[in-house]
Amino acid sequence: MMQVQGELMNKMEVAFPSADPPCELRGDLYLPPTSKVGETVPAIVVVAGSGPVDRNGNAPSVGMNFNTSNRFAEHMSNRENGHAAAVLTYDKRGVGDSKNPDDKNWYYRAGMMDFVRDAVEAVRFASRHPTIDKGKIVLLGHSEGAIILPLICREVSKAGLEPIWGCIFYAGFGENLVDAMKLQRETVVKEVKETPGPQGWLLRRLVTKEKLEKQYSRFMTKVNAEDEPDFVAMYPCGLVKQPAKWLREHVEYDANDALAKHITCHCLAITGQKDFQVRNDFCMPERAANLVPNAKSVEAHRPGNLTHALRSMEGEAKMLNLKTDYKRMGKLPLDEELLSITDDWCDRILFGAE
């Protein structure tokens, strides 16, 4: 443990093998400061969203600092009344300190299944830690992390590890990447049409549905080229790289089929009604239950003001204001309602009799 600005910090830097040894993944393990020698506690392994995201939930290489993973870990590992859990966060392969010295494009070459298998290694590391109860490990996925949770559950079982005890889906339950990207394009077009004044006049000449669909089609042509590239340049200048193998695997992935087949644990699904990046109607209770028919239990919520950044906001959430709003939200605490719902679920599922 370490003392920072008068507060007791209960995190330690850790390293564990990636799915492509000898390369390692590095991250932080947050342990309850009240843990006693020989005592084990439940653990939550955080699976980050899409992009070059580090252990804190930030993507500094693209100028986006959400501080989702670290804020969640600090909250969950410092809960009182004996209901604190360990939390493991880690830098994705090729991001932060999770480096491959022989491949500067390690992140961009990764496919969806590479990130799934890395998450399995994170579970393996957690399950072998002397402070963690290997029978009470929960996965928390945010955005893309939520979309791939069923695959992680499947691969954890294949690896011979203890089955996942529970899954927490933040802003991604029932969604798939292709439909989410389509939703975002449609949202941009709708907002452009509704933008008033000179700004709206200019935007409507620069941004149209036809132009966005044509741009997407050109991009997918590169992604699906015969040589099956691992990554492609987003623009002719080649300065902006995008993972291609990753996107091809997502196109082939049937997220709803995976939910039905591979989720047999307890589930908590939360998507906010001010989240314009994914659809929240999957978190209607009856619909959520139908998506995971084999789950031990399922609880779903659609907080009215919750955004994709896991903060609430008053007023209208707009895609066109994404960067400005997200930069501001990244400095704020996580949404109180989100944490309250999660705490209540953990009290029952991790620390109760269920």
Disulfide bonds with the S-S distance in Angstrom:
none
